[in-house]
Amino acid sequence: MKKLLLLSVGLLMANVYGQRECGTTEKMNEFFARNPQALAKKQDLRNYLTSKNTTGKNVQNVITIPIVVHVLYKNGTQNISEAQIASQIAVLNNDFRKLNADFNTVVPAVFQPMAADMELAFCMATKDPSGNSTNGIERKSVASNFNFADNYYQASGLTAWDPTKYLNIWVGDMPNPYLGWAYLPDAAGYPEDGLAIGYKYFGTTGAAQFPYNGGRTATHEIGHYFGLLHPWGEDDSLCGTADNNDGCADTPATNNPYFGGNVFPDNTNTCTPSDNGAMFMNFMDYVTDTEMALFSNDQKTIKTNTMSGPRASLLNSNGCAFLAVNEVEKANSINLFPNPTTQYISIASPLAKINEVEIFNAEGRLMKKAVIKNETDKIDVKDFASGVYYVRTYNGKDFVKSMKFIKK
């Protein structure tokens, strides 16, 4: 009877307030259509992000991410308060450090050992890209017919602060059925990189509306920003297909999202039914804010690889605080990814300046020289023969570090 009552409440909530919908898959499909060169590199990057054998390591254990919030409002209600924004940052700092008060009550005991402290902290930017003091909030009044979904990051909205140094969040009038979306690390450095969220689903106070007034929409979308997929992988994927894979062995595979009112254990959407059922209380599923409460250890692996690779430039952002490191830390921060590869390599060097790369084959013959600016630059190696290659990196005329990679 209790289970039936909870299910009925969940269904009622979904009918009255609408189900959680994330637009990340749709937005990434649009991104890849606009950028076919990124689509060609998608699988190489995914292999790197989900690998447990990558060599890159972050210098800090807990990484602080500077946030800028761009508020695009059509009326006073949408012009959300600083208090509402602050409430969202507080939720992020609890959720990504496994300090959320609802962890023990929402996460079943059998899943608790799989839960991870993601070792990410968030702060509002205190310096803008020009070095001027800021509170990390931009506001702009837009017309009542402003198309938020397509134009939020355009000049008609508010353009991103340097996306290699800041996590950009746009808040506005999100169109139905979406609560928000974010761009995966494939889009690192592009003008749209970051996340967009409806003003009714951001934070825990002010204009935030039940049942999505727990700040978990931003938690979910920032998970995507750091490389996490939904537990079912790509949308509309079938069990056993290549797309039905989030790269995490500790999140049971499902073929559909879970919404509100689930009771543990639940095998409704699991690809392989088990005594524990689905981890529907994972932050990357679609349940309501009060029903999600953990990231998993394998999801943390993806986050760590993301911070060692395509988002490593966030490590040297001084948007929140000055970063002081020694020469050993600078050298250890340098990482080559993806490795192995079929299409390209990038060099993540967040703490040591690198501007030139030389690639040699196993016989010592110089194959390619490239000038690079940051981790988003990709060096094309798709025409290289399969084998082992060696990379030398330079800052001007000064040698910095040597690495190697495998071309498949």
C-alpha positions in Angstrom: 0.0 0.0 0.0 2.8 2.4 0.9 4.6 1.7 -2.4 1.4 2.3 -4.3 0.8 5.6 -2.4 4.3 6.8 -3.2 4.0 5.9 -6.9 0.6 7.7 -7.0 2.2 10.8 -5.5 5.0 10.7 -8.0 2.7 10.4 -10.9 0.6 13.2 -9.6 3.6 15.4 -9.3 4.7 14.6 -12.8 1.2 15.4 -14.2 0.8 18.6 -12.4 4.3 20.1 -12.7 5.7 18.2 -15.7 8.6 15.7 -15.8 12.2 16.6 -15.8 13.6 16.9 -19.3 17.2 17.7 -20.1 18.0 19.1 -23.5 21.7 18.1 -23.5 21.4 15.3 -26.1 19.4 17.6 -28.5 21.9 20.5 -28.1 24.9 18.2 -28.6 23.3 16.8 -31.7 22.9 20.4 -33.0 26.5 21.1 -32.0 27.9 18.1 -33.9 25.8 19.1 -36.9 27.4 22.5 -36.9 30.8 21.2 -36.2 31.4 17.9 -38.0 35.1 18.0 -37.2 34.1 17.7 -33.5 31.8 14.7 -34.3 34.7 12.9 -36.0 36.7 13.3 -32.7 33.8 12.3 -30.4 34.7 8.6 -29.9 38.4 9.3 -29.2 37.4 11.7 -26.5 34.8 9.4 -25.0 37.3 6.6 -24.8 39.7 8.9 -23.0 37.1 10.2 -20.5 35.9 6.7 -19.5 39.4 5.2 -19.2 40.6 4.2 -15.8 44.2 4.1 -17.0 44.8 7.7 -18.1 48.1 9.2 -16.9 46.9 12.8 -16.3 46.6 13.9 -12.7 45.2 17.0 -11.2 47.5 19.1 -9.1 44.9 19.9 -6.5 42.6 17.4 -4.9 39.7 19.8 -4.6 39.4 22.0 -7.6 37.5 25.4 -7.3 35.6 26.4 -10.4 34.8 30.1 -11.0 31.2 30.6 -12.1 29.6 33.6 -14.0 25.8 33.7 -14.1 24.2 35.5 -17.0 20.6 36.5 -16.2 18.4 37.2 -19.2 15.0 38.4 -18.0 11.8 39.5 -19.6 10.2 40.7 -16.4 10.9 41.3 -12.7 10.2 37.7 -11.7 12.8 36.3 -14.2 15.4 38.8 -12.9 16.3 36.4 -10.1 17.9 37.7 -6.9 21.4 37.4 -5.7 20.0 35.3 -2.8 18.5 32.8 -5.3 21.9 32.6 -7.1 23.7 32.1 -3.8 21.3 29.3 -2.8 22.3 27.5 -6.0 26.0 27.8 -5.3 25.5 26.3 -1.8 23.7 23.3 -3.3 26.5 22.7 -5.8 29.1 22.8 -3.1 27.2 20.3 -1.0 26.3 17.9 -3.9 29.8 17.8 -5.5 31.5 17.2 -2.1 29.0 14.5 -1.0 28.0 16.8 1.8 24.3 16.9 0.9 22.1 16.4 4.0 19.7 14.1 2.2 22.4 11.6 1.2 21.8 9.0 3.9 18.0 9.2 3.6 17.7 9.1 -0.2 20.6 6.7 -1.1 19.9 3.1 -0.2 22.6 1.5 1.9 23.7 -0.9 -0.9 24.6 2.1 -3.1 26.2 4.3 -0.5 29.7 2.7 -0.9 29.6 3.5 -4.6 29.0 7.3 -3.9 31.9 9.7 -4.6 33.1 13.0 -3.3 33.6 14.7 -6.7 36.2 17.0 -5.2 34.8 20.1 -6.9 34.0 23.4 -5.3 32.3 26.4 -6.9 32.6 30.1 -6.3 31.2 33.2 -8.0 33.9 34.9 -10.1 35.5 37.8 -8.4 37.5 38.9 -11.4 36.1 39.4 -14.9 38.2 38.5 -18.0 39.7 41.9 -18.0 40.8 41.6 -14.4 38.2 44.0 -13.0 36.3 43.2 -9.8 32.9 41.5 -10.2 30.3 39.7 -8.2 30.1 37.1 -11.0 26.6 38.1 -12.2 25.6 39.8 -15.4 22.0 40.9 -16.1 20.2 42.0 -19.2 16.6 42.9 -20.0 15.4 41.2 -23.2 12.2 41.5 -25.2 9.2 39.4 -24.4 9.7 37.5 -27.7 13.4 36.9 -27.0 14.3 33.3 -28.1 16.3 32.2 -25.1 16.9 28.6 -26.4 18.7 29.8 -29.5 20.1 33.2 -28.6 21.1 33.2 -25.0 24.9 33.1 -25.8 24.6 35.4 -28.8 25.2 39.1 -28.8 21.4 39.6 -28.5 21.7 37.7 -25.2 24.9 37.7 -23.2 28.1 36.3 -24.7 30.2 33.9 -22.6 33.1 35.0 -20.5 36.2 33.1 -21.7 34.9 29.5 -21.5 38.3 28.1 -20.9 38.6 30.0 -17.6 35.0 30.3 -16.4 31.9 28.0 -16.1 29.2 30.1 -17.8 25.6 29.6 -16.6 22.8 31.3 -18.4 19.5 31.7 -16.6 16.3 32.7 -18.3 12.9 31.7 -19.7 13.6 28.1 -20.7 11.1 26.7 -23.2 9.0 23.6 -22.5 9.7 20.8 -22.0 13.2 21.5 -20.8 14.5 22.4 -17.4 18.0 23.0 -18.8 21.0 21.6 -20.8 24.7 21.7 -20.8 27.5 21.1 -23.4 29.7 18.1 -22.9 33.5 18.5 -23.0 33.5 18.0 -26.8 32.4 21.7 -26.9 35.1 23.0 -24.6 36.0 26.5 -25.6 33.2 27.1 -28.1 31.0 30.2 -27.6 28.0 28.1 -26.3 30.1 26.1 -23.9 28.5 26.1 -20.4 24.9 25.5 -19.4 21.5 27.1 -19.7 18.7 26.7 -17.0 15.2 28.0 -16.5 14.8 30.6 -13.8 12.2 28.4 -12.1 14.6 25.6 -11.7 17.7 27.5 -10.4 18.5 27.5 -6.7 16.1 26.9 -3.8 14.4 30.2 -3.1 12.9 33.2 -4.9 11.4 32.2 -8.3 12.4 28.5 -8.0 9.3 26.3 -8.2 8.4 22.9 -6.7 9.3 20.1 -7.4 12.5 21.4 -9.0 13.4 24.0 -6.3 16.2 21.9 -4.8 18.9 23.2 -7.1 19.5 19.8 -8.6 18.9 20.8 -12.2 22.2 22.7 -12.1 23.9 19.7 -10.3 22.6 17.5 -13.1 23.7 19.8 -16.0 27.1 20.5 -14.5 27.5 16.7 -14.4 27.1 16.8 -18.2 29.6 19.7 -18.4 32.2 17.5 -16.8 31.5 14.6 -19.2 28.8 12.6 -17.5 26.0 11.0 -19.5 22.5 9.9 -18.4 22.5 6.3 -17.0 20.9 5.1 -20.2 23.6 6.8 -22.4 22.3 8.5 -25.5 18.6 9.3 -25.5 16.3 6.6 -27.2 19.0 4.0 -27.0 18.1 0.3 -26.6 19.7 -2.1 -24.1 22.8 -3.8 -25.5 23.4 -1.1 -28.2 26.6 0.9 -28.3 24.7 4.1 -27.4 23.2 2.5 -24.2 26.4 3.1 -22.2 27.3 5.9 -19.8 30.8 4.6 -19.4 30.2 3.8 -15.7 30.2 0.1 -14.5 28.7 1.1 -11.1 25.6 2.8 -12.5 23.3 -0.1 -13.6 22.3 0.2 -17.3 18.8 1.4 -18.0 16.9 2.0 -21.2 14.8 4.9 -20.0 14.9 7.6 -17.4 13.2 7.4 -14.0 10.8 10.2 -13.0 9.2 10.8 -9.6 7.8 8.4 -7.1 10.1 5.4 -7.4 10.6 2.9 -4.6 13.9 1.0 -4.1 14.5 -1.5 -5.6 13.0 -0.8 -9.0 13.8 -2.8 -12.2 11.2 -1.2 -14.4 13.9 0.2 -16.8 16.9 -1.9 -16.0 18.6 -3.7 -18.8 19.6 -6.5 -16.4 17.2 -6.9 -13.5 18.9 -7.4 -10.1 18.1 -7.4 -6.4 19.2 -3.7 -6.2 17.6 -2.5 -9.4 18.3 0.9 -10.9 20.3 3.7 -9.3 17.5 6.1 -10.0 18.6 8.4 -7.2 21.7 9.3 -9.2 22.1 13.0 -10.0 22.2 12.1 -13.7 18.7 10.5 -13.8 15.4 12.4 -14.2 13.8 12.0 -10.7 12.7 15.1 -8.9 15.1 17.2 -6.8 14.3 15.5 -3.5 14.8 12.0 -5.0 18.4 12.4 -6.3 21.4 12.4 -4.1 24.7 10.9 -5.4 27.4 10.7 -8.0 29.2 7.4 -8.4 32.9 6.5 -8.2 33.0 5.8 -12.0 31.4 9.1 -12.6 34.2 10.7 -10.6 36.7 9.0 -12.9 35.1 10.8 -15.9 35.2 14.1 -14.1 38.9 13.6 -13.2 39.8 12.7 -16.8 37.8 15.8 -18.0 39.8 18.0 -15.6 43.1 16.4 -16.8 42.1 16.9 -20.4 39.6 19.1 -22.2 38.7 21.3 -19.2 42.2 21.5 -17.7 42.4 25.2 -18.5 40.0 25.8 -15.6 42.9 24.8 -13.3 44.8 28.1 -13.9 41.8 30.4 -13.8 42.2 33.2 -11.3 38.5 34.0 -11.5 38.1 33.2 -7.8 41.6 33.2 -6.3 45.2 33.5 -7.2 46.8 30.1 -7.9 50.4 29.5 -6.8 52.3 26.3 -7.8 55.8 25.1 -8.0 57.8 23.9 -11.0 57.2 20.2 -10.1 53.5 20.8 -10.0 53.6 22.6 -13.3 55.4 19.6 -15.0 53.0 17.1 -13.4 50.0 19.0 -14.7 50.9 18.5 -18.4 48.9 15.7 -20.0 48.4 14.4 -23.6 45.0 13.2 -24.5 43.2 11.1 -25.9 45.7 8.2 -25.8 45.3 5.9 -27.7 43.8 8.0 -30.5 42.6 7.7 -34.0 41.9 11.3 -35.0 43.8 13.9 -32.9 45.7 14.7 -29.8 45.5 17.7 -27.5 48.0 18.9 -24.8 46.6 19.9 -21.5 49.0 22.2 -19.7 47.1 24.4 -17.3 50.0 25.5 -15.1 53.0 25.5 -17.5 53.1 27.6 -20.7 53.4 25.6 -23.9 53.1 27.1 -27.4 54.8 24.6 -29.7 54.7 20.8 -30.2 56.8 18.5 -32.3 55.7 14.9 -33.1 58.2 12.2 -34.0 57.7 8.6 -35.2 59.4 5.6 -33.6 62.4 6.0 -36.0 62.9 9.6 -34.8 61.6 11.3 -37.9 59.8 14.6 -37.4 56.2 14.1 -38.5 54.6 17.3 -37.6 55.0 20.7 -35.9 52.1 22.6 -34.4 51.5 25.8 -32.6 49.0 25.5 -29.7 47.3 28.0 -27.4 45.4 25.8 -24.9 43.7 22.5 -24.2 40.9 23.1 -26.8 43.5 23.1 -29.7 43.5 19.7 -31.5 46.4 18.4 -33.6 45.2 16.3 -36.5 46.9 12.8 -36.6 44.3 10.8 -38.5 46.6 10.3 -41.5 49.4 9.0 -39.3 50.2 5.3 -39.7 49.4 3.1 -36.7 52.1 3.0 -34.1 53.9 4.8 -31.3 54.7 8.5 -31.6 56.7 10.8 -29.4 55.8 14.4 -28.5 58.1 17.2 -27.4 56.6 20.3 -26.0 58.2 23.8 -25.9 57.7 27.2 -24.5 59.4 29.3 -27.1 62.8 27.8 -27.5 62.7 26.1 -24.1 62.0 22.4 -23.9 59.2 21.6 -21.4 58.3 17.9 -21.5 58.3 14.8 -23.6 55.4 12.3 -23.9 54.2 9.5 -26.2 51.0 8.3 -27.6 49.6 5.4 -29.6 47.9 6.0 -33.0 45.5 3.2 -33.7 
